[in-house]
Amino acid sequence: MAQSSCPKCGEHSFELKENSPKNSNYKYIFIQCSNCGTVVGTTEFNNIGKLISRLAKELNIDLFH
C-alpha cells in the first residue's frame, strides 16, 4: 500500500491544526505535515453531519426513512 508523504519535504507524519483564516467567520482544521507545516488538506471545525443528526433526533425527525 502507498504511504502518504508531504509534497514539500517528503515526511510521512501529519497532524491536525485548528486555524481561523483571515477574513473568515469560521474555524477550520488544517491537515499539515508535522515536520514542515505544509498544509495538505482542510476539514470543517464542526462536524456538520453530527450536528444535523443530533438536532433531528431532538426534533423527532427520522433522516433515514
PDB file of N, CA, C, O and CB in Angstrom:
ATOM      1  N   MET A   1       0.841  -1.169   0.000  1.00  0.00           N
ATOM      2  CA  MET A   1       0.000   0.000   0.000  1.00  0.00           C
ATOM      3  C   MET A   1       0.898   1.248   0.000  1.00  0.00           C
ATOM      4  O   MET A   1       1.937   1.275   0.659  1.00  0.00           O
ATOM      5  CB  MET A   1      -0.963  -0.011   1.223  1.00  0.00           C
ATOM      6  N   ALA A   2       0.490   2.253  -0.732  1.00  0.00           N
ATOM      7  CA  ALA A   2       1.246   3.508  -0.797  1.00  0.00           C
ATOM      8  C   ALA A   2       1.193   4.239   0.539  1.00  0.00           C
ATOM      9  O   ALA A   2       0.224   4.121   1.288  1.00  0.00           O
ATOM     10  CB  ALA A   2       0.700   4.412  -1.918  1.00  0.00           C
ATOM     11  N   GLN A   3       2.232   4.983   0.821  1.00  0.00           N
ATOM     12  CA  GLN A   3       2.293   5.763   2.058  1.00  0.00           C
ATOM     13  C   GLN A   3       2.208   7.241   1.711  1.00  0.00           C
ATOM     14  O   GLN A   3       2.918   7.716   0.825  1.00  0.00           O
ATOM     15  CB  GLN A   3       3.597   5.457   2.857  1.00  0.00           C
ATOM     16  N   SER A   4       1.339   7.969   2.406  1.00  0.00           N
ATOM     17  CA  SER A   4       1.202   9.404   2.171  1.00  0.00           C
ATOM     18  C   SER A   4       2.493  10.117   2.536  1.00  0.00           C
ATOM     19  O   SER A   4       3.163   9.768   3.509  1.00  0.00           O
ATOM     20  CB  SER A   4       0.022   9.982   2.976  1.00  0.00           C
ATOM     21  N   SER A   5       2.831  11.129   1.732  1.00  0.00           N
ATOM     22  CA  SER A   5       4.035  11.894   2.032  1.00  0.00           C
ATOM     23  C   SER A   5       3.806  13.368   1.716  1.00  0.00           C
ATOM     24  O   SER A   5       3.011  13.711   0.841  1.00  0.00           O
ATOM     25  CB  SER A   5       5.242  11.350   1.237  1.00  0.00           C
ATOM     26  N   CYS A   6       4.499  14.218   2.426  1.00  0.00           N
ATOM     27  CA  CYS A   6       4.408  15.658   2.252  1.00  0.00           C
ATOM     28  C   CYS A   6       4.966  16.033   0.873  1.00  0.00           C
ATOM     29  O   CYS A   6       6.045  15.571   0.500  1.00  0.00           O
ATOM     30  CB  CYS A   6       5.175  16.403   3.387  1.00  0.00           C
ATOM     31  N   PRO A   7       4.245  16.862   0.116  1.00  0.00           N
ATOM     32  CA  PRO A   7       4.746  17.253  -1.204  1.00  0.00           C
ATOM     33  C   PRO A   7       5.960  18.181  -1.143  1.00  0.00           C
ATOM     34  O   PRO A   7       6.654  18.359  -2.145  1.00  0.00           O
ATOM     35  CB  PRO A   7       3.647  17.924  -1.981  1.00  0.00           C
ATOM     36  N   LYS A   8       6.218  18.769   0.016  1.00  0.00           N
ATOM     37  CA  LYS A   8       7.342  19.705   0.136  1.00  0.00           C
ATOM     38  C   LYS A   8       8.609  19.014   0.652  1.00  0.00           C
ATOM     39  O   LYS A   8       9.673  19.136   0.046  1.00  0.00           O
ATOM     40  CB  LYS A   8       6.966  20.860   1.068  1.00  0.00           C
ATOM     41  N   CYS A   9       8.494  18.286   1.778  1.00  0.00           N
ATOM     42  CA  CYS A   9       9.700  17.726   2.406  1.00  0.00           C
ATOM     43  C   CYS A   9       9.769  16.205   2.362  1.00  0.00           C
ATOM     44  O   CYS A   9      10.802  15.625   2.696  1.00  0.00           O
ATOM     45  CB  CYS A   9       9.777  18.175   3.832  1.00  0.00           C
ATOM     46  N   GLY A  10       8.677  15.547   1.952  1.00  0.00           N
ATOM     47  CA  GLY A  10       8.675  14.092   1.853  1.00  0.00           C
ATOM     48  C   GLY A  10       8.379  13.343   3.141  1.00  0.00           C
ATOM     49  O   GLY A  10       8.339  12.112   3.136  1.00  0.00           O
ATOM     50  N   GLU A  11       8.170  14.053   4.247  1.00  0.00           N
ATOM     51  CA  GLU A  11       7.862  13.419   5.536  1.00  0.00           C
ATOM     52  C   GLU A  11       6.560  12.622   5.434  1.00  0.00           C
ATOM     53  O   GLU A  11       5.722  12.903   4.577  1.00  0.00           O
ATOM     54  CB  GLU A  11       7.755  14.487   6.662  1.00  0.00           C
ATOM     55  N   HIS A  12       6.394  11.626   6.313  1.00  0.00           N
ATOM     56  CA  HIS A  12       5.217  10.753   6.283  1.00  0.00           C
ATOM     57  C   HIS A  12       4.312  10.932   7.496  1.00  0.00           C
ATOM     58  O   HIS A  12       3.400  10.132   7.702  1.00  0.00           O
ATOM     59  CB  HIS A  12       5.651   9.312   6.193  1.00  0.00           C
ATOM     60  N   SER A  13       4.544  11.952   8.294  1.00  0.00           N
ATOM     61  CA  SER A  13       3.772  12.176   9.514  1.00  0.00           C
ATOM     62  C   SER A  13       2.973  13.478   9.386  1.00  0.00           C
ATOM     63  O   SER A  13       3.503  14.504   8.960  1.00  0.00           O
ATOM     64  CB  SER A  13       4.708  12.225  10.756  1.00  0.00           C
ATOM     65  N   PHE A  14       1.697  13.420   9.758  1.00  0.00           N
ATOM     66  CA  PHE A  14       0.815  14.581   9.631  1.00  0.00           C
ATOM     67  C   PHE A  14       0.128  14.869  10.957  1.00  0.00           C
ATOM     68  O   PHE A  14       0.067  14.012  11.839  1.00  0.00           O
ATOM     69  CB  PHE A  14      -0.234  14.352   8.524  1.00  0.00           C
ATOM     70  N   GLU A  15      -0.388  16.086  11.087  1.00  0.00           N
ATOM     71  CA  GLU A  15      -1.069  16.500  12.308  1.00  0.00           C
ATOM     72  C   GLU A  15      -2.249  17.400  11.955  1.00  0.00           C
ATOM     73  O   GLU A  15      -2.349  17.919  10.843  1.00  0.00           O
ATOM     74  CB  GLU A  15      -0.091  17.228  13.265  1.00  0.00           C
ATOM     75  N   LEU A  16      -3.141  17.571  12.933  1.00  0.00           N
ATOM     76  CA  LEU A  16      -4.280  18.462  12.784  1.00  0.00           C
ATOM     77  C   LEU A  16      -3.984  19.767  13.509  1.00  0.00           C
ATOM     78  O   LEU A  16      -3.449  19.759  14.617  1.00  0.00           O
ATOM     79  CB  LEU A  16      -5.575  17.807  13.328  1.00  0.00           C
ATOM     80  N   LYS A  17      -4.332  20.886  12.884  1.00  0.00           N
ATOM     81  CA  LYS A  17      -4.074  22.197  13.478  1.00  0.00           C
ATOM     82  C   LYS A  17      -5.309  23.077  13.285  1.00  0.00           C
ATOM     83  O   LYS A  17      -5.740  23.318  12.158  1.00  0.00           O
ATOM     84  CB  LYS A  17      -2.807  22.865  12.844  1.00  0.00           C
ATOM     85  N   GLU A  18      -5.871  23.552  14.396  1.00  0.00           N
ATOM     86  CA  GLU A  18      -7.025  24.460  14.337  1.00  0.00           C
ATOM     87  C   GLU A  18      -6.557  25.824  13.823  1.00  0.00           C
ATOM     88  O   GLU A  18      -5.509  26.324  14.234  1.00  0.00           O
ATOM     89  CB  GLU A  18      -7.709  24.599  15.747  1.00  0.00           C
ATOM     90  N   ASN A  19      -7.343  26.421  12.921  1.00  0.00           N
ATOM     91  CA  ASN A  19      -6.955  27.703  12.352  1.00  0.00           C
ATOM     92  C   ASN A  19      -8.191  28.501  11.953  1.00  0.00           C
ATOM     93  O   ASN A  19      -9.207  27.930  11.555  1.00  0.00           O
ATOM     94  CB  ASN A  19      -6.032  27.500  11.142  1.00  0.00           C
ATOM     95  N   SER A  20      -8.099  29.808  12.060  1.00  0.00           N
ATOM     96  CA  SER A  20      -9.142  30.724  11.596  1.00  0.00           C
ATOM     97  C   SER A  20      -8.529  31.591  10.498  1.00  0.00           C
ATOM     98  O   SER A  20      -7.859  32.579  10.799  1.00  0.00           O
ATOM     99  CB  SER A  20      -9.715  31.608  12.780  1.00  0.00           C
ATOM    100  N   PRO A  21      -8.745  31.238   9.235  1.00  0.00           N
ATOM    101  CA  PRO A  21      -8.158  32.017   8.151  1.00  0.00           C
ATOM    102  C   PRO A  21      -8.592  33.483   8.187  1.00  0.00           C
ATOM    103  O   PRO A  21      -9.689  33.809   8.640  1.00  0.00           O
ATOM    104  CB  PRO A  21      -8.533  31.404   6.816  1.00  0.00           C
ATOM    105  N   LYS A  22      -7.729  34.342   7.711  1.00  0.00           N
ATOM    106  CA  LYS A  22      -8.009  35.772   7.656  1.00  0.00           C
ATOM    107  C   LYS A  22      -9.308  36.017   6.894  1.00  0.00           C
ATOM    108  O   LYS A  22      -9.557  35.394   5.862  1.00  0.00           O
ATOM    109  CB  LYS A  22      -6.838  36.536   6.994  1.00  0.00           C
ATOM    110  N   ASN A  23     -10.133  36.927   7.407  1.00  0.00           N
ATOM    111  CA  ASN A  23     -11.423  37.308   6.822  1.00  0.00           C
ATOM    112  C   ASN A  23     -12.442  36.168   6.796  1.00  0.00           C
ATOM    113  O   ASN A  23     -13.390  36.205   6.012  1.00  0.00           O
ATOM    114  CB  ASN A  23     -11.210  37.811   5.420  1.00  0.00           C
ATOM    115  N   SER A  24     -12.256  35.159   7.647  1.00  0.00           N
ATOM    116  CA  SER A  24     -13.200  34.047   7.733  1.00  0.00           C
ATOM    117  C   SER A  24     -13.977  34.137   9.039  1.00  0.00           C
ATOM    118  O   SER A  24     -13.435  34.530  10.072  1.00  0.00           O
ATOM    119  CB  SER A  24     -12.466  32.686   7.629  1.00  0.00           C
ATOM    120  N   ASN A  25     -15.243  33.771   8.980  1.00  0.00           N
ATOM    121  CA  ASN A  25     -16.077  33.745  10.180  1.00  0.00           C
ATOM    122  C   ASN A  25     -16.063  32.360  10.836  1.00  0.00           C
ATOM    123  O   ASN A  25     -16.716  32.153  11.859  1.00  0.00           O
ATOM    124  CB  ASN A  25     -17.518  34.151   9.832  1.00  0.00           C
ATOM    125  N   TYR A  26     -15.334  31.428  10.261  1.00  0.00           N
ATOM    126  CA  TYR A  26     -15.362  30.054  10.726  1.00  0.00           C
ATOM    127  C   TYR A  26     -13.957  29.524  10.980  1.00  0.00           C
ATOM    128  O   TYR A  26     -12.980  29.967  10.375  1.00  0.00           O
ATOM    129  CB  TYR A  26     -16.077  29.176   9.718  1.00  0.00           C
ATOM    130  N   LYS A  27     -13.888  28.559  11.896  1.00  0.00           N
ATOM    131  CA  LYS A  27     -12.640  27.857  12.154  1.00  0.00           C
ATOM    132  C   LYS A  27     -12.563  26.642  11.235  1.00  0.00           C
ATOM    133  O   LYS A  27     -13.585  26.095  10.820  1.00  0.00           O
ATOM    134  CB  LYS A  27     -12.531  27.434  13.651  1.00  0.00           C
ATOM    135  N   TYR A  28     -11.363  26.239  10.930  1.00  0.00           N
ATOM    136  CA  TYR A  28     -11.109  25.052  10.134  1.00  0.00           C
ATOM    137  C   TYR A  28     -10.046  24.213  10.823  1.00  0.00           C
ATOM    138  O   TYR A  28      -9.292  24.705  11.662  1.00  0.00           O
ATOM    139  CB  TYR A  28     -10.673  25.427   8.698  1.00  0.00           C
ATOM    140  N   ILE A  29     -10.000  22.954  10.458  1.00  0.00           N
ATOM    141  CA  ILE A  29      -8.931  22.077  10.892  1.00  0.00           C
ATOM    142  C   ILE A  29      -8.031  21.867   9.676  1.00  0.00           C
ATOM    143  O   ILE A  29      -8.474  21.352   8.649  1.00  0.00           O
ATOM    144  CB  ILE A  29      -9.485  20.707  11.469  1.00  0.00           C
ATOM    145  N   PHE A  30      -6.769  22.269   9.800  1.00  0.00           N
ATOM    146  CA  PHE A  30      -5.804  22.073   8.729  1.00  0.00           C
ATOM    147  C   PHE A  30      -5.103  20.739   8.963  1.00  0.00           C
ATOM    148  O   PHE A  30      -4.705  20.429  10.086  1.00  0.00           O
ATOM    149  CB  PHE A  30      -4.776  23.251   8.665  1.00  0.00           C
ATOM    150  N   ILE A  31      -4.955  19.963   7.913  1.00  0.00           N
ATOM    151  CA  ILE A  31      -4.166  18.743   7.958  1.00  0.00           C
ATOM    152  C   ILE A  31      -2.813  19.135   7.386  1.00  0.00           C
ATOM    153  O   ILE A  31      -2.698  19.496   6.215  1.00  0.00           O
ATOM    154  CB  ILE A  31      -4.846  17.538   7.151  1.00  0.00           C
ATOM    155  N   GLN A  32      -1.784  19.056   8.235  1.00  0.00           N
ATOM    156  CA  GLN A  32      -0.483  19.558   7.801  1.00  0.00           C
ATOM    157  C   GLN A  32       0.644  18.599   8.156  1.00  0.00           C
ATOM    158  O   GLN A  32       0.516  17.753   9.041  1.00  0.00           O
ATOM    159  CB  GLN A  32      -0.215  20.915   8.418  1.00  0.00           C
ATOM    160  N   CYS A  33       1.739  18.756   7.447  1.00  0.00           N
ATOM    161  CA  CYS A  33       2.938  17.969   7.698  1.00  0.00           C
ATOM    162  C   CYS A  33       3.449  18.299   9.099  1.00  0.00           C
ATOM    163  O   CYS A  33       3.582  19.470   9.455  1.00  0.00           O
ATOM    164  CB  CYS A  33       4.034  18.248   6.618  1.00  0.00           C
ATOM    165  N   SER A  34       3.731  17.282   9.880  1.00  0.00           N
ATOM    166  CA  SER A  34       4.212  17.530  11.239  1.00  0.00           C
ATOM    167  C   SER A  34       5.672  17.980  11.258  1.00  0.00           C
ATOM    168  O   SER A  34       6.163  18.442  12.289  1.00  0.00           O
ATOM    169  CB  SER A  34       4.048  16.278  12.085  1.00  0.00           C
ATOM    170  N   ASN A  35       6.363  17.850  10.140  1.00  0.00           N
ATOM    171  CA  ASN A  35       7.758  18.268  10.058  1.00  0.00           C
ATOM    172  C   ASN A  35       7.894  19.730   9.615  1.00  0.00           C
ATOM    173  O   ASN A  35       8.549  20.522  10.292  1.00  0.00           O
ATOM    174  CB  ASN A  35       8.516  17.361   9.094  1.00  0.00           C
ATOM    175  N   CYS A  36       7.277  20.093   8.480  1.00  0.00           N
ATOM    176  CA  CYS A  36       7.486  21.435   7.925  1.00  0.00           C
ATOM    177  C   CYS A  36       6.247  22.326   7.967  1.00  0.00           C
ATOM    178  O   CYS A  36       6.348  23.526   7.711  1.00  0.00           O
ATOM    179  CB  CYS A  36       7.953  21.320   6.511  1.00  0.00           C
ATOM    180  N   GLY A  37       5.069  21.757   8.288  1.00  0.00           N
ATOM    181  CA  GLY A  37       3.857  22.554   8.406  1.00  0.00           C
ATOM    182  C   GLY A  37       3.105  22.795   7.110  1.00  0.00           C
ATOM    183  O   GLY A  37       2.113  23.524   7.111  1.00  0.00           O
ATOM    184  N   THR A  38       3.541  22.209   6.010  1.00  0.00           N
ATOM    185  CA  THR A  38       2.839  22.378   4.740  1.00  0.00           C
ATOM    186  C   THR A  38       1.427  21.811   4.861  1.00  0.00           C
ATOM    187  O   THR A  38       1.248  20.660   5.260  1.00  0.00           O
ATOM    188  CB  THR A  38       3.611  21.686   3.582  1.00  0.00           C
ATOM    189  N   VAL A  39       0.426  22.620   4.514  1.00  0.00           N
ATOM    190  CA  VAL A  39      -0.972  22.192   4.582  1.00  0.00           C
ATOM    191  C   VAL A  39      -1.280  21.322   3.370  1.00  0.00           C
ATOM    192  O   VAL A  39      -1.020  21.711   2.231  1.00  0.00           O
ATOM    193  CB  VAL A  39      -1.937  23.420   4.644  1.00  0.00           C
ATOM    194  N   VAL A  40      -1.835  20.143   3.625  1.00  0.00           N
ATOM    195  CA  VAL A  40      -2.180  19.223   2.546  1.00  0.00           C
ATOM    196  C   VAL A  40      -3.692  19.024   2.427  1.00  0.00           C
ATOM    197  O   VAL A  40      -4.158  18.371   1.494  1.00  0.00           O
ATOM    198  CB  VAL A  40      -1.496  17.881   2.766  1.00  0.00           C
ATOM    199  N   GLY A  41      -4.459  19.583   3.368  1.00  0.00           N
ATOM    200  CA  GLY A  41      -5.905  19.469   3.310  1.00  0.00           C
ATOM    201  C   GLY A  41      -6.559  20.227   4.444  1.00  0.00           C
ATOM    202  O   GLY A  41      -5.897  20.650   5.391  1.00  0.00           O
ATOM    203  N   THR A  42      -7.873  20.395   4.338  1.00  0.00           N
ATOM    204  CA  THR A  42      -8.650  21.046   5.387  1.00  0.00           C
ATOM    205  C   THR A  42      -9.941  20.272   5.611  1.00  0.00           C
ATOM    206  O   THR A  42     -10.388  19.511   4.753  1.00  0.00           O
ATOM    207  CB  THR A  42      -8.951  22.522   5.022  1.00  0.00           C
ATOM    208  N   THR A  43     -10.520  20.482   6.765  1.00  0.00           N
ATOM    209  CA  THR A  43     -11.828  19.931   7.072  1.00  0.00           C
ATOM    210  C   THR A  43     -12.538  20.926   7.988  1.00  0.00           C
ATOM    211  O   THR A  43     -11.895  21.757   8.629  1.00  0.00           O
ATOM    212  CB  THR A  43     -11.714  18.509   7.739  1.00  0.00           C
ATOM    213  N   GLU A  44     -13.848  20.838   8.045  1.00  0.00           N
ATOM    214  CA  GLU A  44     -14.594  21.792   8.865  1.00  0.00           C
ATOM    215  C   GLU A  44     -14.326  21.553  10.352  1.00  0.00           C
ATOM    216  O   GLU A  44     -14.122  20.418  10.782  1.00  0.00           O
ATOM    217  CB  GLU A  44     -16.103  21.689   8.571  1.00  0.00           C
ATOM    218  N   PHE A  45     -14.331  22.614  11.113  1.00  0.00           N
ATOM    219  CA  PHE A  45     -14.081  22.537  12.556  1.00  0.00           C
ATOM    220  C   PHE A  45     -15.193  21.770  13.251  1.00  0.00           C
ATOM    221  O   PHE A  45     -14.936  20.885  14.068  1.00  0.00           O
ATOM    222  CB  PHE A  45     -13.951  23.945  13.162  1.00  0.00           C
ATOM    223  N   ASN A  46     -16.417  22.112  12.925  1.00  0.00           N
ATOM    224  CA  ASN A  46     -17.576  21.409  13.487  1.00  0.00           C
ATOM    225  C   ASN A  46     -18.024  20.335  12.510  1.00  0.00           C
ATOM    226  O   ASN A  46     -18.090  20.578  11.305  1.00  0.00           O
ATOM    227  CB  ASN A  46     -18.745  22.397  13.793  1.00  0.00           C
ATOM    228  N   ASN A  47     -18.329  19.159  13.016  1.00  0.00           N
ATOM    229  CA  ASN A  47     -18.831  18.089  12.178  1.00  0.00           C
ATOM    230  C   ASN A  47     -20.309  18.345  11.924  1.00  0.00           C
ATOM    231  O   ASN A  47     -21.156  18.003  12.748  1.00  0.00           O
ATOM    232  CB  ASN A  47     -18.600  16.696  12.835  1.00  0.00           C
ATOM    233  N   ILE A  48     -20.614  18.948  10.777  1.00  0.00           N
ATOM    234  CA  ILE A  48     -21.983  19.366  10.460  1.00  0.00           C
ATOM    235  C   ILE A  48     -22.945  18.179  10.416  1.00  0.00           C
ATOM    236  O   ILE A  48     -24.079  18.283  10.884  1.00  0.00           O
ATOM    237  CB  ILE A  48     -22.009  20.101   9.123  1.00  0.00           C
ATOM    238  N   GLY A  49     -22.502  17.064   9.862  1.00  0.00           N
ATOM    239  CA  GLY A  49     -23.365  15.880   9.810  1.00  0.00           C
ATOM    240  C   GLY A  49     -23.805  15.425  11.189  1.00  0.00           C
ATOM    241  O   GLY A  49     -24.969  15.084  11.396  1.00  0.00           O
ATOM    242  N   LYS A  50     -22.877  15.421  12.127  1.00  0.00           N
ATOM    243  CA  LYS A  50     -23.190  15.027  13.501  1.00  0.00           C
ATOM    244  C   LYS A  50     -24.161  16.020  14.133  1.00  0.00           C
ATOM    245  O   LYS A  50     -25.095  15.620  14.829  1.00  0.00           O
ATOM    246  CB  LYS A  50     -21.902  14.929  14.344  1.00  0.00           C
ATOM    247  N   LEU A  51     -23.946  17.308  13.894  1.00  0.00           N
ATOM    248  CA  LEU A  51     -24.848  18.329  14.449  1.00  0.00           C
ATOM    249  C   LEU A  51     -26.264  18.191  13.895  1.00  0.00           C
ATOM    250  O   LEU A  51     -27.237  18.314  14.639  1.00  0.00           O
ATOM    251  CB  LEU A  51     -24.310  19.733  14.149  1.00  0.00           C
ATOM    252  N   ILE A  52     -26.384  17.936  12.594  1.00  0.00           N
ATOM    253  CA  ILE A  52     -27.706  17.773  11.977  1.00  0.00           C
ATOM    254  C   ILE A  52     -28.403  16.543  12.537  1.00  0.00           C
ATOM    255  O   ILE A  52     -29.595  16.593  12.840  1.00  0.00           O
ATOM    256  CB  ILE A  52     -27.584  17.663  10.444  1.00  0.00           C
ATOM    257  N   SER A  53     -27.676  15.443  12.678  1.00  0.00           N
ATOM    258  CA  SER A  53     -28.271  14.220  13.232  1.00  0.00           C
ATOM    259  C   SER A  53     -28.768  14.441  14.652  1.00  0.00           C
ATOM    260  O   SER A  53     -29.851  13.982  15.014  1.00  0.00           O
ATOM    261  CB  SER A  53     -27.258  13.074  13.209  1.00  0.00           C
ATOM    262  N   ARG A  54     -27.979  15.142  15.454  1.00  0.00           N
ATOM    263  CA  ARG A  54     -28.382  15.417  16.833  1.00  0.00           C
ATOM    264  C   ARG A  54     -29.632  16.291  16.879  1.00  0.00           C
ATOM    265  O   ARG A  54     -30.547  16.025  17.658  1.00  0.00           O
ATOM    266  CB  ARG A  54     -27.240  16.095  17.596  1.00  0.00           C
ATOM    267  N   LEU A  55     -29.674  17.326  16.052  1.00  0.00           N
ATOM    268  CA  LEU A  55     -30.858  18.192  16.015  1.00  0.00           C
ATOM    269  C   LEU A  55     -32.094  17.429  15.543  1.00  0.00           C
ATOM    270  O   LEU A  55     -33.180  17.598  16.099  1.00  0.00           O
ATOM    271  CB  LEU A  55     -30.606  19.395  15.099  1.00  0.00           C
ATOM    272  N   ALA A  56     -31.934  16.598  14.528  1.00  0.00           N
ATOM    273  CA  ALA A  56     -33.057  15.803  14.024  1.00  0.00           C
ATOM    274  C   ALA A  56     -33.590  14.879  15.108  1.00  0.00           C
ATOM    275  O   ALA A  56     -34.803  14.728  15.256  1.00  0.00           O
ATOM    276  CB  ALA A  56     -32.633  14.986  12.794  1.00  0.00           C
ATOM    277  N   LYS A  57     -32.700  14.264  15.860  1.00  0.00           N
ATOM    278  CA  LYS A  57     -33.125  13.379  16.942  1.00  0.00           C
ATOM    279  C   LYS A  57     -33.906  14.149  17.999  1.00  0.00           C
ATOM    280  O   LYS A  57     -34.938  13.680  18.478  1.00  0.00           O
ATOM    281  CB  LYS A  57     -31.914  12.690  17.577  1.00  0.00           C
ATOM    282  N   GLU A  58     -33.410  15.337  18.366  1.00  0.00           N
ATOM    283  CA  GLU A  58     -34.094  16.164  19.358  1.00  0.00           C
ATOM    284  C   GLU A  58     -35.473  16.622  18.872  1.00  0.00           C
ATOM    285  O   GLU A  58     -36.381  16.838  19.675  1.00  0.00           O
ATOM    286  CB  GLU A  58     -33.238  17.376  19.702  1.00  0.00           C
ATOM    287  N   LEU A  59     -35.619  16.767  17.549  1.00  0.00           N
ATOM    288  CA  LEU A  59     -36.891  17.202  16.980  1.00  0.00           C
ATOM    289  C   LEU A  59     -37.747  16.024  16.516  1.00  0.00           C
ATOM    290  O   LEU A  59     -38.784  16.219  15.882  1.00  0.00           O
ATOM    291  CB  LEU A  59     -36.642  18.146  15.818  1.00  0.00           C
ATOM    292  N   ASN A  60     -37.308  14.788  16.834  1.00  0.00           N
ATOM    293  CA  ASN A  60     -38.012  13.560  16.441  1.00  0.00           C
ATOM    294  C   ASN A  60     -38.212  13.463  14.930  1.00  0.00           C
ATOM    295  O   ASN A  60     -39.288  13.087  14.465  1.00  0.00           O
ATOM    296  CB  ASN A  60     -39.362  13.490  17.138  1.00  0.00           C
ATOM    297  N   ILE A  61     -37.179  13.801  14.172  1.00  0.00           N
ATOM    298  CA  ILE A  61     -37.221  13.705  12.726  1.00  0.00           C
ATOM    299  C   ILE A  61     -36.346  12.539  12.304  1.00  0.00           C
ATOM    300  O   ILE A  61     -35.176  12.470  12.682  1.00  0.00           O
ATOM    301  CB  ILE A  61     -36.757  15.029  12.056  1.00  0.00           C
ATOM    302  N   ASP A  62     -36.906  11.616  11.521  1.00  0.00           N
ATOM    303  CA  ASP A  62     -36.162  10.468  11.025  1.00  0.00           C
ATOM    304  C   ASP A  62     -35.521  10.838   9.693  1.00  0.00           C
ATOM    305  O   ASP A  62     -36.208  10.992   8.683  1.00  0.00           O
ATOM    306  CB  ASP A  62     -37.085   9.224  10.875  1.00  0.00           C
ATOM    307  N   LEU A  63     -34.211  10.978   9.701  1.00  0.00           N
ATOM    308  CA  LEU A  63     -33.498  11.377   8.478  1.00  0.00           C
ATOM    309  C   LEU A  63     -33.287  10.221   7.519  1.00  0.00           C
ATOM    310  O   LEU A  63     -32.955  10.439   6.354  1.00  0.00           O
ATOM    311  CB  LEU A  63     -32.160  11.980   8.831  1.00  0.00           C
ATOM    312  N   PHE A  64     -33.474   8.993   7.990  1.00  0.00           N
ATOM    313  CA  PHE A  64     -33.116   7.827   7.185  1.00  0.00           C
ATOM    314  C   PHE A  64     -34.300   6.898   6.917  1.00  0.00           C
ATOM    315  O   PHE A  64     -34.166   5.677   7.003  1.00  0.00           O
ATOM    316  CB  PHE A  64     -32.019   7.057   7.870  1.00  0.00           C
ATOM    317  N   HIS A  65     -35.436   7.468   6.598  1.00  0.00           N
ATOM    318  CA  HIS A  65     -36.598   6.611   6.317  1.00  0.00           C
ATOM    319  C   HIS A  65     -36.735   6.325   4.865  1.00  0.00           C
ATOM    320  O   HIS A  65     -37.658   5.620   4.459  1.00  0.00           O
ATOM    321  CB  HIS A  65     -37.863   7.240   6.817  1.00  0.00           C
TER     322      HIS A  65
END
